[in-house]
Amino acid sequence: MSTQMRTRERAAWQTIDSGQLLLIATAGLVVVVAVTQVAAVGLEQADVAVIFGVLIALGELFRMVMPGNREVAPIASVGGIGYALLVGIGPEGAPPDAPLGVVPAVHSPLQVMAVTAVGMLVGSLPHVAVGRTPRLDAMARRLFTVAMVALCFRPLLSLRLDWQVLLGLMVVVVVASCLCDVMIAALIRAEAVRARFGIAMRDEIRAKIALCAATSATAMLIAVATTVMGPAALLVFTAPILVTQFAFRRYAGIRATYLQTVRALSRVTEVGGYVETGHSRRVSRLSVAMGRELGMSEEELLELEYAALMHDIGQLSLGDPIPGGATVLASPTEQRRIAELGAEVIKQTGVLDRVAAIVQLSSHPYRTGHGEPPSGEQRSGEQRSGEQGAAAADRPVSPPLASRIIKVANAYDDLVGDSADRDRGAAVLERLRLDSAAEYDPAVVEALSRVVDRRPRL
């Protein structure tokens, strides 16, 4: 048993990229320095530190995984950033000359990092105890976000600034920390999945902007409320982020349920003997990798994955299964019939119409000939010249990128299957290149070639 555990641990570390290792190592060094400094000089205002540490630990305990396999801990982030932004701990017992009329919070930036790190560690122990290994890179990013806020904001408290100025500085520092976190996450994701940095950055912004806004606003609210009302404010003003976390957890659960349902549906053709075992999964993985290579966004990749998993569902309508399920060997008419029937099945879900459209067009060749001029009904109410209609009729029509990707990935897997023979794969790629003048998109075929070359790494 211990040998199996060591094997899993080695496999987990081998999947970590160099950027993640650098981030984790740097975070570990920061933790060692911060804890050593606090141990040497003692814990300032220990009761407040313990309260925020408990909040951070609870946040790590209730962390969740968002779409895109992003691990987040909103409550822990709120606790850490709120502690970094804390100006005071209430008016009770404040000296007459105290700034802002409250007991000043005198903890240092290093104490903020130490309390955050210890809280995160304590909150992660139950996960480790049940075999759920924490995402060290995600924890490191959360720690760096808190550290950045603490290092930028806490030295400003010695300037005795007015509340309006402090609030403005809070906003600036928190926004900068969010952007820094998004940038680091995009760099790591771009290296991990071999996506373009610009695409990864856009995806991270879309995925995190709402949660980052909620987390930052709640952290500022807690810092201000605790300064004015004392530590009791934590119990009241943590509620908004609890509601937000519940909403995001529900959204993530719905997305996960969709994907599980699609995966289960895609196995129907395998169980029925219409396609080879693992065909849909292999086509899906190839398609997603090719989509990343071609710069598709995360939302587009999700639709591509759904469509790739269900691209052969139309084969259930066949009286006699195609040998080996290789639709690439079927006639063009039969391929279109299978795709159209599959699209009709997918449309019955009522929520995957765009996926159905991708599947329907996945059997069409790259160059489908010439477009047809708009019908009289389509032209009604529109002013179009005869020249424009003629130009439209002569313009070549091409299926969407997702459909072209699935067509290439399906053809490759139909001819290669689960074989690891690189010569066979190279021969199939050459065949696809020869047919790329009209049947397959040359750019997609070259993307497949790059993905296949990296297959040992994948």
C-alpha positions, -999 to +999 in steps of 0.1 A: +000+000+000+028+024+009+044+016-025+013+026-043+011+059-023+047+067-032+040+059-068+010+083-068+031+110-051+058+107-077+033+109-105+017+140-090+051+158-088+060+147-123+029+166-136+040+199-121+055+223-146+086+244-140+065+275-134+045+258-108+076+245-091+092+279-090+060+294-076+057+267-049+094+270-039+092+308-036+060+305-015+078+280+007+107+304+012+084+332+021+066+311+046+098+301+063+110+337+066+077+349+079+072+322+105+108+325+116+104+363+121+072+360+140+086+332+162+116+355+170+097+387+179+064+372+191+028+375+179+013+410+180-023+412+192-025+374+193-063+372+199-070+391+166-044+369+148-061+337+160-095+349+149-084+357+114-063+324+113-094+304+122-114+322+094-086+313+069-085+277+081-123+274+077-119+289+042-093+263+032-115+235+047-144+246+024-125+253-007-139+243-040-130+235-076-144+259-103-148+251-140-115+246-157-101+227-127-094+259-108-092+255-070-104+285-051-110+292-014-130+325-013-134+326+025-097+320+031-088+347+006-112+371+024-097+363+057-061+368+045-067+400+026-090+414+054-062+408+079-037+425+056-060+455+052-069+458+089-064+493+103-077+489+138-095+465+161-123+487+175-127+519+196-128+501+229-096+509+249-082+532+222-058+559+236-069+595+232-043+602+205-050+570+185-054+576+148-090+574+136-100+569+173-095+531+173-070+507+187-044+505+159-036+471+143+002+469+147+009+435+131+036+435+104+033+422+068+054+392+078+029+384+105+001+385+080+019+360+058+027+337+088-009+337+100-022+331+065+002+303+059-005+286+092-043+289+087-040+275+052-020+246+065-044+238+093-074+240+069-057+216+045-050+189+071-085+173+069-082+172+031-049+154+034-063+130+060-089+117+036-065+115+006-074+148-012-040+163-020-042+201-021-032+221-052+001+236-040+003+261-068-032+274-060-024+277-023+009+295-033-011+320-055-035+327-026-006+333-003+012+356-028-020+377-032-023+382+006+015+389+008+013+415-020-016+433-002+002+432+031+035+445+018+019+473-002-007+485+023+005+480+059+036+503+056+011+531+046-006+530+080+024+548+096+015+579+076-017+585+096-039+591+065-076+599+065-102+573+060-111+585+025-074+581+014-071+547+031-102+534+014-089+546-020-055+529-013-073+497-003-091+496-037-059+502-056-039+476-038-067+450-039-072+455-077-035+453-083-033+420-063-062+405-083-045+414-116-012+399-104-030+367-093-047+364-127-014+370-145+004+343-125-025+319-131-025+326-168+013+320-171+010+287-153-020+276-173-004+286-206+026+264-198+005+235-183-019+232-213+003+247-239-021+275-247-012+310-259-007+334-230-032+359-244-059+333-246-050+320-211-051+355-197-085+362-213-099+329-199-086+336-164-101+371-164-135+357-175-133+329-149-122+349-120-135+385-124-168+379-105-153+359-077-123+383-074-147+413-071-168+396-044-137+384-025-121+418-026-152+438-017-159+415+013-123+416+025-124+455+025-158+454+042-144+431+069-113+452+074-133+484+078-161+469+099-135+452+123-117+485+126-149+503+136-168+476+155-141+452+167-135+415+159-173+407+163-178+422+129-162+391+113-193+371+123-216+395+105-198+405+074-185+371+064-221+361+054-219+378+019-190+357+008-206+326+022-236+332-001-213+339-030-194+307-024-226+287-023-237+302-057-204+295-073-203+259-059-238+253-073-227+267-107-196+245-107-217+215-098-241+221-127-211+223-151-197+191-137-230+173-140-233+184-177-199+170-185-206+137-166-239+133-185-223+140-218-195+114-211-221+088-200-241+095-232-210+092-254-204+057-240-237+044-254-222+039-289-192+020-273-214-003-252-236-010-282-206-020-303-210+008-328-175+023-322-143+010-306-139+013-269-123+046-260-129+062-294-150+091-282-126+099-253-096+098-276-113+121-302-123+144-274-088+147-260-072+152-294-099+178-303-093+198-271-055+197-275-059+209-312-083+236-301-058+249-276-031+248-303-053+269-326-060+295-299-096+287-289-110+302-257-120+281-227-157+284-234-152+273-270-130+244-258-158+232-235-183+232-264-157+214-285-153+187-258-190+181-256-193+179-294-163+156-297-177+132-271-210+129-288-200+132-325-208+095-332-241+094-313-260+093-346-246+058-353-273+044-330-297+049-359-278+025-382-293-009-388-259-024-396-230-009-377-200+004-397-171-020-393-150-008-364-172+023-362-149+041-386-171+067-402-141+080-422-146+048-444-183+055-449-197+074-479-201+111-476-239+107-476-238+082-448-214+105-428-238+134-431-268+113-422-250+101-390-240+136-381-275+150-387-292+123-366-267+129-338-274+166-339-311+159-336-305+138-305-283+165-289-309+191-296-334+172-275-315+183-244-327+218-250-294+234-237-268+222-262-280+237-295-245+251-303-230+217-297-256+201-320-246+226-347-210+216-344-218+179-346-240+184-376-213+202-396-185+179-385-191+156-414-188+184-440-156+187-460-134+217-454-144+232-487-181+225-492-183+241-526-200+274-532-226+291-511-261+295-523-276+330-528-302+340-502-338+329-509-365+354-515-378+349-480-344+356-465-341+387-487-374+402-477-370+435-459-334+437-470-318+458-498-292+437-516-278+442-550-275+415-576-237+418-575-237+411-538-258+381-543-236+368-571-205+373-549-221+354-521-229+326-544-193+323-555-178+325-521-166+291-507-183+280-475-164+263-446-178+247-415-168+263-381-134+256-366-148+232-340-164+211-367-132+210-387-112+200-357-136+171-349-135+159-385-097+157-385-095+141-350-122+116-358-105+106-391-071+102-373-085+080-345-106+059-369-074+050-388-050+048-359-072+039-329-053+032-297-022+021-315+011+036-302+029+029-335+044+062-345+050+050-381+013+043-385+004+077-371+028+094-394+013+076-424-022+086-414-011+122-410+004+121-445-029+108-458-048+136-441-024+161-456-030+147-491-067+151-486-064+186-470-070+204-503-108+200-499-117+175-473-096+186-442-085+220-431-046+221-436-042+243-405-061+218-384-041+189-398-008+207-389-022+214-354-029+176-351+007+169-362+021+191-334-002+175-308+007+140-318+044+149-317+039+159-280+017+129-272+043+112-249+042+143-227+004+145-228 
